[in-house]
Amino acid sequence: MNKCVFLDRDGVLNRDYVDYVYSANKLEILPGAADALTSLKRAGYLLIVITNQSGIAKGIYTREQMHECHQVMQKAFNHQIDHFYYAPWHPSVSESLTRKPGSLMFEKAIAKFNIDTRLSWMIGDKERDLVPAKKLGIKTIQVDNDDSRMADYRAQNLADALEVIFG
């Protein structure tokens, strides 16, 4: 079985904006993120992004634009992300168990990559990122801004989260 670090996208790997991150030109990788991912890879972790992309359901941007952003991220991260799972839904337009706090994206990744949840982590900036991970027995780290009682641990950013993971 494999160990994994699940990562939210916006606010963990790249700067989050109120009006969505959908332009590859506007995508701003957070400082220290690339080095942090390299350290996790060297330690044998799979790296899987789990992201809600409700702007697609709302018609604000397309799947193609989102995929362009993911290509830019892969290049910035030396192609270390093993897989991107995304939920293109929003409750105002369409319901889905895929969308966090639903756990379906996690469950698909666990099955596909043979992941041991007891050895795995979820790093997110919002409580909805942590809820499905907790349900599945994955340890959680909350970064940055949102104050949640759901988090097992807290860190300033992805680079600081390594101190929690590596002890």
C-alpha positions in Angstrom: 0.0 0.0 0.0 1.1 3.6 -0.6 1.3 6.6 1.5 -0.1 9.9 0.1 -0.3 13.6 0.7 -3.6 14.9 -0.6 -3.5 18.6 -1.4 -6.1 21.2 -1.9 -5.1 23.4 -4.8 -6.1 27.1 -4.3 -4.7 28.5 -1.1 -2.2 25.6 -0.6 -0.3 25.3 -3.9 -1.2 28.6 -5.5 -2.5 31.9 -4.3 -6.3 31.9 -4.0 -8.4 34.8 -5.4 -12.0 35.7 -4.6 -12.9 35.7 -8.3 -11.5 32.2 -9.0 -8.1 31.0 -10.4 -8.7 30.0 -14.0 -6.1 31.8 -16.1 -2.7 30.3 -16.5 -1.3 33.8 -16.7 -2.9 34.7 -13.3 -1.8 31.5 -11.6 0.7 32.3 -8.8 2.5 29.4 -7.2 3.0 30.0 -3.5 6.6 30.4 -2.2 8.2 27.1 -1.0 5.5 24.9 -2.6 7.7 23.3 -5.2 10.5 22.5 -2.7 7.9 21.1 -0.2 6.5 18.8 -2.9 10.1 17.6 -3.8 10.7 16.8 -0.1 7.4 14.8 0.1 8.2 12.9 -3.1 11.7 12.0 -1.8 10.1 10.7 1.3 8.0 8.3 -0.8 4.6 10.1 -0.8 2.2 10.1 -3.7 1.0 13.7 -4.3 -2.7 14.0 -5.3 -4.5 17.2 -5.7 -8.2 17.2 -4.7 -9.9 20.4 -5.8 -13.4 21.9 -6.1 -13.7 23.9 -9.3 -17.2 25.3 -9.1 -16.4 28.1 -11.6 -16.9 25.4 -14.3 -20.5 24.7 -13.3 -21.2 28.5 -13.0 -19.9 29.0 -16.6 -17.1 31.3 -15.4 -14.3 29.2 -17.0 -13.9 26.0 -18.9 -12.4 22.6 -18.1 -9.8 23.5 -20.8 -8.7 26.6 -18.9 -8.5 24.6 -15.6 -6.4 21.9 -17.4 -4.1 24.7 -18.7 -3.6 25.8 -15.1 -2.8 22.2 -14.1 -0.2 22.0 -16.9 1.5 25.2 -15.6 1.5 23.7 -12.1 3.0 20.4 -13.3 5.8 22.3 -15.0 6.4 24.5 -11.9 6.4 21.4 -9.7 8.7 19.3 -12.0 5.8 17.0 -12.9 5.7 15.6 -9.3 1.9 15.7 -8.9 0.6 12.1 -9.4 -2.9 13.1 -10.2 -5.4 15.9 -10.2 -9.0 15.2 -9.1 -11.5 18.0 -9.6 -15.1 18.5 -9.0 -16.6 20.9 -11.5 -19.9 21.2 -9.6 -21.6 23.8 -7.4 -24.8 23.3 -5.3 -26.5 26.3 -7.0 -26.2 24.5 -10.4 -25.6 20.8 -9.8 -25.2 18.5 -6.8 -22.4 15.9 -6.6 -20.9 13.6 -4.0 -17.6 14.4 -5.7 -17.5 18.0 -4.4 -15.8 18.5 -1.1 -17.0 18.0 1.7 -18.1 14.9 -0.1 -15.5 12.1 -0.1 -15.8 10.6 -3.6 -12.6 12.2 -5.1 -10.7 10.8 -2.1 -12.3 7.3 -2.4 -11.5 7.2 -6.2 -7.8 8.0 -5.4 -7.6 5.5 -2.6 -8.8 2.8 -4.8 -6.8 3.7 -7.9 -3.5 4.2 -6.2 -3.9 1.6 -3.4 -3.5 4.2 -0.6 -3.2 3.4 3.1 -5.2 6.2 4.7 -3.5 5.6 8.1 -0.1 6.7 6.5 -1.6 9.6 4.6 -2.3 13.3 5.1 -4.6 16.0 3.7 -3.4 19.6 3.6 -6.1 22.2 3.0 -7.0 25.8 3.8 -10.7 25.3 4.5 -12.8 23.1 6.7 -14.5 21.5 3.7 -11.1 20.2 2.6 -10.7 18.4 5.9 -14.1 16.9 6.5 -13.8 14.0 3.9 -10.3 13.2 4.9 -11.3 12.9 8.6 -14.2 10.6 7.6 -11.7 8.3 5.9 -9.1 8.3 8.7 -6.6 10.6 7.0 -4.7 13.0 9.2 -5.3 16.6 8.4 -3.3 19.8 8.4 -4.9 23.2 7.9 -2.8 26.0 6.4 -3.3 29.7 6.3 -6.5 31.4 7.1 -9.7 29.5 8.0 -10.2 28.6 11.7 -11.5 25.1 12.0 -11.7 22.7 14.9 -11.6 19.9 12.4 -7.9 20.1 11.8 -5.5 17.6 13.5 -2.7 20.1 13.0 -2.1 23.6 11.8 0.7 25.1 9.7 1.4 28.5 8.2 1.8 27.1 4.7 2.8 24.0 2.8 6.5 24.3 3.7 5.7 24.5 7.4 3.3 21.5 7.1 6.4 19.4 6.4 7.5 19.9 10.0 4.2 18.2 11.1 4.5 15.3 8.6 8.2 14.6 9.2 7.9 15.3 13.0 
